[in-house]
Amino acid sequence: MRWQRLLEDLSAQQAALERADQAAEIAERTRAEHGQVSLSHRLAADLGQPLRLRVRGVGWVEGRLVGLGSDWLLLDGGVGAVAGREALCRQDALVAVEGLSGRADTDARTHRLGLRHALRALSRDRVRVRLHDIDGEHLEGTVDRVLADHLDLSRHADDEPRRESAVRGRTSVPYATLAMVLRL
């Protein structure tokens, strides 16, 4: 009888150790999977949702996430600096994001288009923009050309369309210094 209880006790201890090992393995695999989730995956899961972003050189902006590319995101402005406007933000310029659901879409077919493609659309549409840089400065004008690592911005009066006679100057802006492009 004592041998029976001893064997049962050893068997129970063995089962407890196996459960503990399995729980530890599951926890480790979960941590490893979480380690593969990027901010882009989380943003992709929240397309269409309102977010609050802290953008380097700009501060906090709020809006609904309406677009996502490989290195940018597009907000449809709610309040603050982007109220009623579209804001194109470089993901590298994000300091913090509030309002993420906690979900991740690792299979998302986010736009494979990079920042240059999004900027080309602004250039093609000839819209006035405000470029915010990571140091907190901004320039306004029309994007004339989108090049490999920078863009050319023609500065002109706010109340005039972009015409050669209205251009007061041109500024080349490296993408690495851009934080946000606000469509005016």
PyMOL commands that place a pseudoatom at each C-alpha (Angstrom):
pseudoatom trace, name=CA, resn=MET, resi=1, chain=A, elem=C, hetatm=0, pos=[0.000, 0.000, 0.000]
pseudoatom trace, name=CA, resn=ARG, resi=2, chain=A, elem=C, hetatm=0, pos=[2.813, 2.420, 0.853]
pseudoatom trace, name=CA, resn=TRP, resi=3, chain=A, elem=C, hetatm=0, pos=[4.522, 1.596, -2.418]
pseudoatom trace, name=CA, resn=GLN, resi=4, chain=A, elem=C, hetatm=0, pos=[1.312, 2.365, -4.279]
pseudoatom trace, name=CA, resn=ARG, resi=5, chain=A, elem=C, hetatm=0, pos=[0.994, 5.807, -2.648]
pseudoatom trace, name=CA, resn=LEU, resi=6, chain=A, elem=C, hetatm=0, pos=[4.661, 6.530, -3.317]
pseudoatom trace, name=CA, resn=LEU, resi=7, chain=A, elem=C, hetatm=0, pos=[4.257, 5.655, -7.006]
pseudoatom trace, name=CA, resn=GLU, resi=8, chain=A, elem=C, hetatm=0, pos=[1.091, 7.763, -7.230]
pseudoatom trace, name=CA, resn=ASP, resi=9, chain=A, elem=C, hetatm=0, pos=[2.890, 10.683, -5.575]
pseudoatom trace, name=CA, resn=LEU, resi=10, chain=A, elem=C, hetatm=0, pos=[5.846, 10.380, -7.957]
pseudoatom trace, name=CA, resn=SER, resi=11, chain=A, elem=C, hetatm=0, pos=[3.470, 10.168, -10.897]
pseudoatom trace, name=CA, resn=ALA, resi=12, chain=A, elem=C, hetatm=0, pos=[1.632, 13.303, -9.728]
pseudoatom trace, name=CA, resn=GLN, resi=13, chain=A, elem=C, hetatm=0, pos=[4.934, 15.161, -9.296]
pseudoatom trace, name=CA, resn=GLN, resi=14, chain=A, elem=C, hetatm=0, pos=[6.008, 14.115, -12.780]
pseudoatom trace, name=CA, resn=ALA, resi=15, chain=A, elem=C, hetatm=0, pos=[2.703, 15.340, -14.261]
pseudoatom trace, name=CA, resn=ALA, resi=16, chain=A, elem=C, hetatm=0, pos=[3.051, 18.669, -12.406]
pseudoatom trace, name=CA, resn=LEU, resi=17, chain=A, elem=C, hetatm=0, pos=[6.593, 19.119, -13.759]
pseudoatom trace, name=CA, resn=GLU, resi=18, chain=A, elem=C, hetatm=0, pos=[5.409, 18.357, -17.291]
pseudoatom trace, name=CA, resn=ARG, resi=19, chain=A, elem=C, hetatm=0, pos=[2.569, 20.918, -16.967]
pseudoatom trace, name=CA, resn=ALA, resi=20, chain=A, elem=C, hetatm=0, pos=[5.023, 23.526, -15.634]
pseudoatom trace, name=CA, resn=ASP, resi=21, chain=A, elem=C, hetatm=0, pos=[7.434, 22.823, -18.515]
pseudoatom trace, name=CA, resn=GLN, resi=22, chain=A, elem=C, hetatm=0, pos=[4.593, 23.099, -21.020]
pseudoatom trace, name=CA, resn=ALA, resi=23, chain=A, elem=C, hetatm=0, pos=[3.390, 26.393, -19.487]
pseudoatom trace, name=CA, resn=ALA, resi=24, chain=A, elem=C, hetatm=0, pos=[6.937, 27.786, -19.588]
pseudoatom trace, name=CA, resn=GLU, resi=25, chain=A, elem=C, hetatm=0, pos=[7.324, 26.738, -23.229]
pseudoatom trace, name=CA, resn=ILE, resi=26, chain=A, elem=C, hetatm=0, pos=[3.992, 28.355, -24.168]
pseudoatom trace, name=CA, resn=ALA, resi=27, chain=A, elem=C, hetatm=0, pos=[4.988, 31.562, -22.384]
pseudoatom trace, name=CA, resn=GLU, resi=28, chain=A, elem=C, hetatm=0, pos=[8.356, 31.617, -24.163]
pseudoatom trace, name=CA, resn=ARG, resi=29, chain=A, elem=C, hetatm=0, pos=[6.747, 31.033, -27.564]
pseudoatom trace, name=CA, resn=THR, resi=30, chain=A, elem=C, hetatm=0, pos=[4.234, 33.813, -26.858]
pseudoatom trace, name=CA, resn=ARG, resi=31, chain=A, elem=C, hetatm=0, pos=[7.075, 36.214, -25.956]
pseudoatom trace, name=CA, resn=ALA, resi=32, chain=A, elem=C, hetatm=0, pos=[8.924, 35.203, -29.119]
pseudoatom trace, name=CA, resn=GLU, resi=33, chain=A, elem=C, hetatm=0, pos=[5.807, 35.821, -31.248]
pseudoatom trace, name=CA, resn=HIS, resi=34, chain=A, elem=C, hetatm=0, pos=[5.276, 39.220, -29.615]
pseudoatom trace, name=CA, resn=GLY, resi=35, chain=A, elem=C, hetatm=0, pos=[8.884, 40.020, -30.471]
pseudoatom trace, name=CA, resn=GLN, resi=36, chain=A, elem=C, hetatm=0, pos=[7.990, 39.696, -34.159]
pseudoatom trace, name=CA, resn=VAL, resi=37, chain=A, elem=C, hetatm=0, pos=[5.101, 42.213, -34.049]
pseudoatom trace, name=CA, resn=SER, resi=38, chain=A, elem=C, hetatm=0, pos=[6.055, 45.618, -35.453]
pseudoatom trace, name=CA, resn=LEU, resi=39, chain=A, elem=C, hetatm=0, pos=[4.306, 48.930, -34.999]
pseudoatom trace, name=CA, resn=SER, resi=40, chain=A, elem=C, hetatm=0, pos=[3.206, 48.662, -38.639]
pseudoatom trace, name=CA, resn=HIS, resi=41, chain=A, elem=C, hetatm=0, pos=[1.423, 45.380, -37.836]
pseudoatom trace, name=CA, resn=ARG, resi=42, chain=A, elem=C, hetatm=0, pos=[-0.424, 47.048, -34.987]
pseudoatom trace, name=CA, resn=LEU, resi=43, chain=A, elem=C, hetatm=0, pos=[-1.293, 50.096, -37.083]
pseudoatom trace, name=CA, resn=ALA, resi=44, chain=A, elem=C, hetatm=0, pos=[-2.590, 47.844, -39.871]
pseudoatom trace, name=CA, resn=ALA, resi=45, chain=A, elem=C, hetatm=0, pos=[-5.003, 46.221, -37.420]
pseudoatom trace, name=CA, resn=ASP, resi=46, chain=A, elem=C, hetatm=0, pos=[-6.371, 49.655, -36.495]
pseudoatom trace, name=CA, resn=LEU, resi=47, chain=A, elem=C, hetatm=0, pos=[-7.001, 51.147, -39.947]
pseudoatom trace, name=CA, resn=GLY, resi=48, chain=A, elem=C, hetatm=0, pos=[-10.090, 53.333, -39.754]
pseudoatom trace, name=CA, resn=GLN, resi=49, chain=A, elem=C, hetatm=0, pos=[-9.726, 53.918, -36.015]
pseudoatom trace, name=CA, resn=PRO, resi=50, chain=A, elem=C, hetatm=0, pos=[-9.019, 57.223, -34.257]
pseudoatom trace, name=CA, resn=LEU, resi=51, chain=A, elem=C, hetatm=0, pos=[-5.476, 57.574, -32.919]
pseudoatom trace, name=CA, resn=ARG, resi=52, chain=A, elem=C, hetatm=0, pos=[-3.422, 60.163, -31.122]
pseudoatom trace, name=CA, resn=LEU, resi=53, chain=A, elem=C, hetatm=0, pos=[0.176, 60.477, -32.313]
pseudoatom trace, name=CA, resn=ARG, resi=54, chain=A, elem=C, hetatm=0, pos=[3.122, 62.323, -30.897]
pseudoatom trace, name=CA, resn=VAL, resi=55, chain=A, elem=C, hetatm=0, pos=[5.216, 63.340, -33.890]
pseudoatom trace, name=CA, resn=ARG, resi=56, chain=A, elem=C, hetatm=0, pos=[8.798, 64.544, -33.505]
pseudoatom trace, name=CA, resn=GLY, resi=57, chain=A, elem=C, hetatm=0, pos=[8.967, 68.291, -34.110]
pseudoatom trace, name=CA, resn=VAL, resi=58, chain=A, elem=C, hetatm=0, pos=[5.166, 68.636, -34.219]
pseudoatom trace, name=CA, resn=GLY, resi=59, chain=A, elem=C, hetatm=0, pos=[3.751, 67.369, -30.928]
pseudoatom trace, name=CA, resn=TRP, resi=60, chain=A, elem=C, hetatm=0, pos=[0.457, 65.555, -30.432]
pseudoatom trace, name=CA, resn=VAL, resi=61, chain=A, elem=C, hetatm=0, pos=[-1.934, 65.215, -33.374]
pseudoatom trace, name=CA, resn=GLU, resi=62, chain=A, elem=C, hetatm=0, pos=[-5.209, 63.332, -33.563]
pseudoatom trace, name=CA, resn=GLY, resi=63, chain=A, elem=C, hetatm=0, pos=[-7.135, 61.797, -36.387]
pseudoatom trace, name=CA, resn=ARG, resi=64, chain=A, elem=C, hetatm=0, pos=[-8.511, 58.667, -37.968]
pseudoatom trace, name=CA, resn=LEU, resi=65, chain=A, elem=C, hetatm=0, pos=[-5.926, 56.341, -39.488]
pseudoatom trace, name=CA, resn=VAL, resi=66, chain=A, elem=C, hetatm=0, pos=[-6.950, 56.098, -43.152]
pseudoatom trace, name=CA, resn=GLY, resi=67, chain=A, elem=C, hetatm=0, pos=[-3.804, 54.906, -44.892]
pseudoatom trace, name=CA, resn=LEU, resi=68, chain=A, elem=C, hetatm=0, pos=[-0.610, 53.021, -44.214]
pseudoatom trace, name=CA, resn=GLY, resi=69, chain=A, elem=C, hetatm=0, pos=[2.476, 52.440, -46.286]
pseudoatom trace, name=CA, resn=SER, resi=70, chain=A, elem=C, hetatm=0, pos=[5.801, 50.803, -45.717]
pseudoatom trace, name=CA, resn=ASP, resi=71, chain=A, elem=C, hetatm=0, pos=[7.249, 53.843, -43.905]
pseudoatom trace, name=CA, resn=TRP, resi=72, chain=A, elem=C, hetatm=0, pos=[4.360, 56.312, -43.566]
pseudoatom trace, name=CA, resn=LEU, resi=73, chain=A, elem=C, hetatm=0, pos=[0.814, 56.632, -42.317]
pseudoatom trace, name=CA, resn=LEU, resi=74, chain=A, elem=C, hetatm=0, pos=[-2.050, 58.923, -43.271]
pseudoatom trace, name=CA, resn=LEU, resi=75, chain=A, elem=C, hetatm=0, pos=[-4.362, 60.565, -40.749]
pseudoatom trace, name=CA, resn=ASP, resi=76, chain=A, elem=C, hetatm=0, pos=[-7.654, 62.225, -41.565]
pseudoatom trace, name=CA, resn=GLY, resi=77, chain=A, elem=C, hetatm=0, pos=[-7.378, 65.088, -39.109]
pseudoatom trace, name=CA, resn=GLY, resi=78, chain=A, elem=C, hetatm=0, pos=[-9.620, 65.441, -36.131]
pseudoatom trace, name=CA, resn=VAL, resi=79, chain=A, elem=C, hetatm=0, pos=[-8.430, 68.174, -33.774]
pseudoatom trace, name=CA, resn=GLY, resi=80, chain=A, elem=C, hetatm=0, pos=[-5.296, 70.166, -33.102]
pseudoatom trace, name=CA, resn=ALA, resi=81, chain=A, elem=C, hetatm=0, pos=[-2.654, 70.813, -35.718]
pseudoatom trace, name=CA, resn=VAL, resi=82, chain=A, elem=C, hetatm=0, pos=[-4.349, 68.601, -38.312]
pseudoatom trace, name=CA, resn=ALA, resi=83, chain=A, elem=C, hetatm=0, pos=[-7.973, 69.635, -37.757]
pseudoatom trace, name=CA, resn=GLY, resi=84, chain=A, elem=C, hetatm=0, pos=[-9.961, 68.965, -40.923]
pseudoatom trace, name=CA, resn=ARG, resi=85, chain=A, elem=C, hetatm=0, pos=[-6.869, 68.095, -42.961]
pseudoatom trace, name=CA, resn=GLU, resi=86, chain=A, elem=C, hetatm=0, pos=[-4.957, 65.057, -44.106]
pseudoatom trace, name=CA, resn=ALA, resi=87, chain=A, elem=C, hetatm=0, pos=[-1.585, 64.514, -42.477]
pseudoatom trace, name=CA, resn=LEU, resi=88, chain=A, elem=C, hetatm=0, pos=[1.085, 62.250, -43.907]
pseudoatom trace, name=CA, resn=CYS, resi=89, chain=A, elem=C, hetatm=0, pos=[3.494, 61.186, -41.135]
pseudoatom trace, name=CA, resn=ARG, resi=90, chain=A, elem=C, hetatm=0, pos=[6.787, 59.369, -41.465]
pseudoatom trace, name=CA, resn=GLN, resi=91, chain=A, elem=C, hetatm=0, pos=[6.753, 56.346, -39.171]
pseudoatom trace, name=CA, resn=ASP, resi=92, chain=A, elem=C, hetatm=0, pos=[10.344, 57.103, -38.177]
pseudoatom trace, name=CA, resn=ALA, resi=93, chain=A, elem=C, hetatm=0, pos=[9.143, 60.450, -36.785]
pseudoatom trace, name=CA, resn=LEU, resi=94, chain=A, elem=C, hetatm=0, pos=[6.627, 58.875, -34.417]
pseudoatom trace, name=CA, resn=VAL, resi=95, chain=A, elem=C, hetatm=0, pos=[7.506, 59.293, -30.762]
pseudoatom trace, name=CA, resn=ALA, resi=96, chain=A, elem=C, hetatm=0, pos=[4.349, 57.710, -29.293]
pseudoatom trace, name=CA, resn=VAL, resi=97, chain=A, elem=C, hetatm=0, pos=[0.961, 56.356, -30.358]
pseudoatom trace, name=CA, resn=GLU, resi=98, chain=A, elem=C, hetatm=0, pos=[-2.161, 56.353, -28.182]
pseudoatom trace, name=CA, resn=GLY, resi=99, chain=A, elem=C, hetatm=0, pos=[-5.343, 54.471, -28.945]
pseudoatom trace, name=CA, resn=LEU, resi=100, chain=A, elem=C, hetatm=0, pos=[-3.990, 51.244, -30.425]
pseudoatom trace, name=CA, resn=SER, resi=101, chain=A, elem=C, hetatm=0, pos=[-6.341, 48.346, -29.809]
pseudoatom trace, name=CA, resn=GLY, resi=102, chain=A, elem=C, hetatm=0, pos=[-3.619, 45.874, -28.888]
pseudoatom trace, name=CA, resn=ARG, resi=103, chain=A, elem=C, hetatm=0, pos=[-4.372, 43.731, -31.928]
pseudoatom trace, name=CA, resn=ALA, resi=104, chain=A, elem=C, hetatm=0, pos=[-1.849, 43.085, -34.666]
pseudoatom trace, name=CA, resn=ASP, resi=105, chain=A, elem=C, hetatm=0, pos=[-2.366, 42.213, -38.294]
pseudoatom trace, name=CA, resn=THR, resi=106, chain=A, elem=C, hetatm=0, pos=[0.800, 40.375, -39.257]
pseudoatom trace, name=CA, resn=ASP, resi=107, chain=A, elem=C, hetatm=0, pos=[-0.766, 39.163, -42.501]
pseudoatom trace, name=CA, resn=ALA, resi=108, chain=A, elem=C, hetatm=0, pos=[-1.821, 42.656, -43.541]
pseudoatom trace, name=CA, resn=ARG, resi=109, chain=A, elem=C, hetatm=0, pos=[-1.302, 43.568, -47.132]
pseudoatom trace, name=CA, resn=THR, resi=110, chain=A, elem=C, hetatm=0, pos=[-0.414, 47.125, -46.232]
pseudoatom trace, name=CA, resn=HIS, resi=111, chain=A, elem=C, hetatm=0, pos=[0.562, 49.322, -49.059]
pseudoatom trace, name=CA, resn=ARG, resi=112, chain=A, elem=C, hetatm=0, pos=[4.017, 48.393, -50.162]
pseudoatom trace, name=CA, resn=LEU, resi=113, chain=A, elem=C, hetatm=0, pos=[4.391, 51.924, -51.419]
pseudoatom trace, name=CA, resn=GLY, resi=114, chain=A, elem=C, hetatm=0, pos=[6.992, 54.045, -49.720]
pseudoatom trace, name=CA, resn=LEU, resi=115, chain=A, elem=C, hetatm=0, pos=[7.009, 57.689, -48.743]
pseudoatom trace, name=CA, resn=ARG, resi=116, chain=A, elem=C, hetatm=0, pos=[8.121, 58.823, -52.205]
pseudoatom trace, name=CA, resn=HIS, resi=117, chain=A, elem=C, hetatm=0, pos=[4.984, 57.348, -53.780]
pseudoatom trace, name=CA, resn=ALA, resi=118, chain=A, elem=C, hetatm=0, pos=[2.744, 59.197, -51.335]
pseudoatom trace, name=CA, resn=LEU, resi=119, chain=A, elem=C, hetatm=0, pos=[4.646, 62.443, -51.922]
pseudoatom trace, name=CA, resn=ARG, resi=120, chain=A, elem=C, hetatm=0, pos=[4.379, 61.990, -55.685]
pseudoatom trace, name=CA, resn=ALA, resi=121, chain=A, elem=C, hetatm=0, pos=[0.600, 61.971, -55.338]
pseudoatom trace, name=CA, resn=LEU, resi=122, chain=A, elem=C, hetatm=0, pos=[0.783, 65.367, -53.597]
pseudoatom trace, name=CA, resn=SER, resi=123, chain=A, elem=C, hetatm=0, pos=[3.092, 66.668, -56.303]
pseudoatom trace, name=CA, resn=ARG, resi=124, chain=A, elem=C, hetatm=0, pos=[0.826, 65.372, -59.064]
pseudoatom trace, name=CA, resn=ASP, resi=125, chain=A, elem=C, hetatm=0, pos=[-2.241, 67.022, -57.481]
pseudoatom trace, name=CA, resn=ARG, resi=126, chain=A, elem=C, hetatm=0, pos=[-0.334, 70.346, -57.138]
pseudoatom trace, name=CA, resn=VAL, resi=127, chain=A, elem=C, hetatm=0, pos=[-1.804, 70.954, -53.675]
pseudoatom trace, name=CA, resn=ARG, resi=128, chain=A, elem=C, hetatm=0, pos=[-0.371, 73.373, -51.152]
pseudoatom trace, name=CA, resn=VAL, resi=129, chain=A, elem=C, hetatm=0, pos=[1.313, 71.624, -48.255]
pseudoatom trace, name=CA, resn=ARG, resi=130, chain=A, elem=C, hetatm=0, pos=[2.990, 72.449, -44.975]
pseudoatom trace, name=CA, resn=LEU, resi=131, chain=A, elem=C, hetatm=0, pos=[6.144, 70.418, -44.367]
pseudoatom trace, name=CA, resn=HIS, resi=132, chain=A, elem=C, hetatm=0, pos=[6.988, 69.923, -40.692]
pseudoatom trace, name=CA, resn=ASP, resi=133, chain=A, elem=C, hetatm=0, pos=[10.532, 68.855, -39.931]
pseudoatom trace, name=CA, resn=ILE, resi=134, chain=A, elem=C, hetatm=0, pos=[11.812, 66.893, -36.953]
pseudoatom trace, name=CA, resn=ASP, resi=135, chain=A, elem=C, hetatm=0, pos=[13.271, 70.073, -35.408]
pseudoatom trace, name=CA, resn=GLY, resi=136, chain=A, elem=C, hetatm=0, pos=[9.900, 71.814, -35.185]
pseudoatom trace, name=CA, resn=GLU, resi=137, chain=A, elem=C, hetatm=0, pos=[10.212, 74.132, -38.172]
pseudoatom trace, name=CA, resn=HIS, resi=138, chain=A, elem=C, hetatm=0, pos=[7.827, 74.199, -41.123]
pseudoatom trace, name=CA, resn=LEU, resi=139, chain=A, elem=C, hetatm=0, pos=[7.666, 75.410, -44.718]
pseudoatom trace, name=CA, resn=GLU, resi=140, chain=A, elem=C, hetatm=0, pos=[4.650, 75.917, -46.957]
pseudoatom trace, name=CA, resn=GLY, resi=141, chain=A, elem=C, hetatm=0, pos=[4.360, 75.625, -50.700]
pseudoatom trace, name=CA, resn=THR, resi=142, chain=A, elem=C, hetatm=0, pos=[3.877, 73.106, -53.474]
pseudoatom trace, name=CA, resn=VAL, resi=143, chain=A, elem=C, hetatm=0, pos=[5.896, 69.939, -53.954]
pseudoatom trace, name=CA, resn=ASP, resi=144, chain=A, elem=C, hetatm=0, pos=[7.485, 70.290, -57.384]
pseudoatom trace, name=CA, resn=ARG, resi=145, chain=A, elem=C, hetatm=0, pos=[9.684, 67.224, -57.563]
pseudoatom trace, name=CA, resn=VAL, resi=146, chain=A, elem=C, hetatm=0, pos=[10.086, 64.023, -55.594]
pseudoatom trace, name=CA, resn=LEU, resi=147, chain=A, elem=C, hetatm=0, pos=[13.595, 62.679, -55.910]
pseudoatom trace, name=CA, resn=ALA, resi=148, chain=A, elem=C, hetatm=0, pos=[15.534, 59.716, -54.493]
pseudoatom trace, name=CA, resn=ASP, resi=149, chain=A, elem=C, hetatm=0, pos=[16.234, 61.117, -51.009]
pseudoatom trace, name=CA, resn=HIS, resi=150, chain=A, elem=C, hetatm=0, pos=[14.691, 64.588, -51.013]
pseudoatom trace, name=CA, resn=LEU, resi=151, chain=A, elem=C, hetatm=0, pos=[11.940, 66.722, -52.477]
pseudoatom trace, name=CA, resn=ASP, resi=152, chain=A, elem=C, hetatm=0, pos=[11.860, 70.208, -53.981]
pseudoatom trace, name=CA, resn=LEU, resi=153, chain=A, elem=C, hetatm=0, pos=[9.292, 72.598, -52.533]
pseudoatom trace, name=CA, resn=SER, resi=154, chain=A, elem=C, hetatm=0, pos=[8.308, 75.805, -54.332]
pseudoatom trace, name=CA, resn=ARG, resi=155, chain=A, elem=C, hetatm=0, pos=[7.337, 78.516, -51.884]
pseudoatom trace, name=CA, resn=HIS, resi=156, chain=A, elem=C, hetatm=0, pos=[4.641, 80.959, -52.963]
pseudoatom trace, name=CA, resn=ALA, resi=157, chain=A, elem=C, hetatm=0, pos=[1.962, 83.156, -51.417]
pseudoatom trace, name=CA, resn=ASP, resi=158, chain=A, elem=C, hetatm=0, pos=[-0.861, 81.282, -49.703]
pseudoatom trace, name=CA, resn=ASP, resi=159, chain=A, elem=C, hetatm=0, pos=[-3.540, 82.964, -51.781]
pseudoatom trace, name=CA, resn=GLU, resi=160, chain=A, elem=C, hetatm=0, pos=[-1.850, 82.318, -55.134]
pseudoatom trace, name=CA, resn=PRO, resi=161, chain=A, elem=C, hetatm=0, pos=[-1.733, 79.080, -57.101]
pseudoatom trace, name=CA, resn=ARG, resi=162, chain=A, elem=C, hetatm=0, pos=[1.688, 77.696, -57.887]
pseudoatom trace, name=CA, resn=ARG, resi=163, chain=A, elem=C, hetatm=0, pos=[2.808, 79.573, -60.989]
pseudoatom trace, name=CA, resn=GLU, resi=164, chain=A, elem=C, hetatm=0, pos=[6.392, 80.310, -61.964]
pseudoatom trace, name=CA, resn=SER, resi=165, chain=A, elem=C, hetatm=0, pos=[5.805, 84.057, -61.549]
pseudoatom trace, name=CA, resn=ALA, resi=166, chain=A, elem=C, hetatm=0, pos=[4.473, 83.509, -57.987]
pseudoatom trace, name=CA, resn=VAL, resi=167, chain=A, elem=C, hetatm=0, pos=[7.381, 81.355, -56.771]
pseudoatom trace, name=CA, resn=ARG, resi=168, chain=A, elem=C, hetatm=0, pos=[9.450, 83.188, -54.138]
pseudoatom trace, name=CA, resn=GLY, resi=169, chain=A, elem=C, hetatm=0, pos=[11.998, 80.440, -53.772]
pseudoatom trace, name=CA, resn=ARG, resi=170, chain=A, elem=C, hetatm=0, pos=[12.677, 76.740, -53.860]
pseudoatom trace, name=CA, resn=THR, resi=171, chain=A, elem=C, hetatm=0, pos=[13.836, 74.585, -50.981]
pseudoatom trace, name=CA, resn=SER, resi=172, chain=A, elem=C, hetatm=0, pos=[15.172, 71.052, -51.139]
pseudoatom trace, name=CA, resn=VAL, resi=173, chain=A, elem=C, hetatm=0, pos=[14.145, 68.976, -48.108]
pseudoatom trace, name=CA, resn=PRO, resi=174, chain=A, elem=C, hetatm=0, pos=[15.729, 65.583, -47.310]
pseudoatom trace, name=CA, resn=TYR, resi=175, chain=A, elem=C, hetatm=0, pos=[13.197, 62.901, -46.373]
pseudoatom trace, name=CA, resn=ALA, resi=176, chain=A, elem=C, hetatm=0, pos=[15.215, 62.040, -43.271]
pseudoatom trace, name=CA, resn=THR, resi=177, chain=A, elem=C, hetatm=0, pos=[14.309, 65.460, -41.823]
pseudoatom trace, name=CA, resn=LEU, resi=178, chain=A, elem=C, hetatm=0, pos=[10.575, 65.264, -42.594]
pseudoatom trace, name=CA, resn=ALA, resi=179, chain=A, elem=C, hetatm=0, pos=[8.184, 64.542, -39.744]
pseudoatom trace, name=CA, resn=MET, resi=180, chain=A, elem=C, hetatm=0, pos=[4.772, 65.333, -41.208]
pseudoatom trace, name=CA, resn=VAL, resi=181, chain=A, elem=C, hetatm=0, pos=[3.282, 66.725, -44.422]
pseudoatom trace, name=CA, resn=LEU, resi=182, chain=A, elem=C, hetatm=0, pos=[-0.007, 68.504, -43.930]
pseudoatom trace, name=CA, resn=ARG, resi=183, chain=A, elem=C, hetatm=0, pos=[-2.284, 68.987, -46.918]
pseudoatom trace, name=CA, resn=LEU, resi=184, chain=A, elem=C, hetatm=0, pos=[-3.604, 72.579, -46.841]
for i in range(1, 184): cmd.bond("trace and resi %d" % i, "trace and resi %d" % (i + 1))
show_as sticks, trace
zoom trace
